[in-house]
Amino acid sequence: MFKIYLLQSEIIEPQSGLIVVLLIAVLLAIAYAIFKFIGFNPKSKSEFHADFELDLKGNIPMSPTEIILTIRNTGNQSGFIENPVIQFSNIATKKSYKINAVQPSTTFPLQVNPDEPQILRIALMPFINFNPQLDQMPLIKVSASYGTKKAVSKRVFRVSKSIMNWKK
């Protein structure tokens, strides 16, 4: 033990329990700083995962009869994507519809391999016939979930108001 003399009158001796607690706190702080800066994270993702990218196009510019959805797996492992959701919107309102099937052979969840993009053709007339108010919603966006994540189409597709002329 060491002793500190103050003004030759008082003797202060540190408590051994306090020194041990401070020493443990300093060691924990150093260990935290090392793991933080090195990048050790026990909850980090593995190197093998699936990540999806959605691309949206129309068959005819500004007045498509169908939209073409391309699903690419940019990860390095095959994965499953759930039912896509097509969203019609304008400034004030949004209407979303879950797509259960596109073609008789396409069912969801859909497996997408890293090297093989999936191309889905989605006809717009069933949506327009079901809800005539969609002619006032010129923006179309598609999103789909996979696992706990959600992929959203990068492009918002704009449709002209002549879409209602198809019904005649």
C-alpha positions in Angstrom: 0.0 0.0 0.0 1.1 3.5 -0.6 0.2 6.5 1.5 -0.3 10.1 0.5 0.6 12.8 2.9 -1.2 16.1 2.7 0.3 19.0 4.7 2.0 16.6 7.0 -1.1 16.1 9.0 -3.5 13.8 7.2 -2.9 10.3 5.9 -5.1 9.1 3.0 -5.1 5.4 2.1 -7.0 4.3 -0.9 -9.5 1.4 -0.5 -8.5 -1.7 -2.2 -12.1 -2.5 -3.5 -12.3 0.9 -5.2 -9.0 0.3 -7.0 -10.2 -3.1 -8.3 -13.5 -1.6 -9.6 -11.7 1.2 -11.4 -9.2 -1.2 -12.9 -12.0 -3.4 -14.2 -13.8 -0.4 -15.6 -10.7 0.8 -17.5 -10.1 -2.7 -18.9 -13.7 -3.0 -20.1 -13.4 0.5 -21.8 -10.2 -0.6 -23.5 -11.8 -3.9 -24.7 -14.9 -2.0 -26.0 -12.7 0.5 -27.9 -10.7 -2.3 -29.5 -13.7 -4.3 -30.7 -15.5 -1.1 -31.9 -12.5 0.1 -34.0 -11.5 -3.3 -35.3 -15.1 -4.0 -36.4 -15.9 -7.1 -34.4 -19.7 -7.4 -34.3 -21.2 -10.8 -33.3 -24.5 -9.9 -35.0 -22.9 -9.1 -38.3 -24.3 -10.7 -41.5 -22.6 -13.7 -43.0 -20.8 -13.4 -46.3 -23.5 -15.4 -48.1 -26.9 -13.6 -48.4 -29.6 -12.8 -50.9 -30.3 -9.1 -51.8 -32.9 -8.1 -54.4 -33.3 -5.3 -56.8 -36.5 -4.4 -58.6 -36.7 -2.7 -62.0 -40.0 -1.5 -63.5 -40.7 -0.7 -67.1 -43.8 -0.4 -69.3 -44.4 -2.0 -72.7 -45.5 1.3 -74.2 -44.2 4.6 -73.0 -46.7 6.7 -71.0 -49.7 4.5 -71.7 -48.7 0.9 -71.0 -51.1 -2.0 -71.1 -48.7 -4.0 -68.8 -45.7 -3.3 -66.7 -42.6 -5.4 -66.8 -41.1 -6.2 -63.4 -37.5 -7.5 -63.4 -36.3 -9.1 -60.1 -32.5 -9.4 -59.8 -30.7 -11.1 -57.0 -27.6 -9.1 -56.4 -26.4 -11.3 -53.5 -24.4 -14.5 -53.8 -27.0 -17.0 -52.6 -30.4 -17.9 -53.9 -33.4 -16.5 -52.0 -37.1 -16.3 -51.9 -39.1 -13.2 -52.6 -42.7 -12.8 -51.3 -45.7 -11.5 -53.2 -45.1 -8.1 -54.8 -47.3 -5.2 -53.9 -48.3 -2.8 -56.7 -49.1 0.7 -55.5 -51.0 3.3 -57.5 -50.7 6.8 -56.1 -51.1 10.5 -56.7 -50.3 13.4 -54.3 -53.1 12.7 -51.8 -54.0 9.0 -52.0 -52.4 5.6 -52.4 -54.0 2.3 -53.3 -52.0 -0.9 -52.8 -52.8 -4.4 -54.2 -51.0 -7.6 -53.4 -50.2 -9.7 -56.5 -51.0 -13.4 -55.9 -50.1 -14.8 -59.3 -48.9 -13.3 -62.6 -49.0 -16.3 -64.8 -50.3 -19.7 -64.1 -46.7 -21.0 -63.7 -45.6 -18.2 -61.4 -46.5 -18.6 -57.8 -45.1 -16.9 -54.7 -42.8 -17.1 -52.8 -40.6 -17.0 -55.9 -37.1 -18.3 -55.8 -34.5 -16.1 -57.5 -31.0 -17.3 -58.2 -28.1 -14.9 -58.4 -27.4 -15.4 -62.1 -31.0 -15.6 -63.3 -33.2 -12.5 -63.2 -37.0 -13.2 -63.1 -39.2 -11.2 -65.5 -42.8 -10.8 -64.6 -45.4 -9.2 -66.9 -48.2 -7.6 -64.8 -51.3 -6.6 -66.8 -52.9 -3.3 -65.6 -56.4 -3.9 -66.9 -57.6 -6.1 -64.0 -56.7 -3.3 -61.6 -58.4 -0.6 -63.7 -61.5 -2.8 -64.1 -61.6 -3.5 -60.4 -61.2 0.1 -59.2 -62.1 2.8 -61.8 -60.6 5.5 -59.5 -57.1 4.3 -60.5 -57.3 6.5 -63.6 -56.7 9.5 -61.3 -53.5 7.9 -59.9 -50.8 8.2 -62.5 -47.8 6.9 -60.4 -47.1 3.2 -60.1 -44.5 1.7 -57.7 -43.8 -2.0 -56.9 -42.4 -3.4 -53.7 -41.7 -6.9 -52.4 -40.4 -8.3 -49.1 -37.8 -10.9 -48.6 -37.1 -12.1 -45.1 -37.1 -9.1 -42.8 -36.2 -6.7 -45.6 -38.1 -4.9 -48.3 -37.1 -4.3 -51.9 -38.7 -1.2 -53.5 -38.5 -0.5 -57.2 -36.0 2.3 -57.9 -38.2 3.8 -60.6 -41.7 5.2 -60.1 -43.6 4.6 -63.3 -45.8 7.5 -64.6 -48.9 6.6 -66.6 -50.9 9.1 -68.6 -54.6 9.5 -68.1 -55.4 7.8 -71.4 -55.2 4.5 -69.6 -59.0 4.6 -69.2 -59.4 4.5 -73.0 -58.5 0.8 -72.9 -61.8 -0.2 -71.3 -63.9 0.8 -74.3 
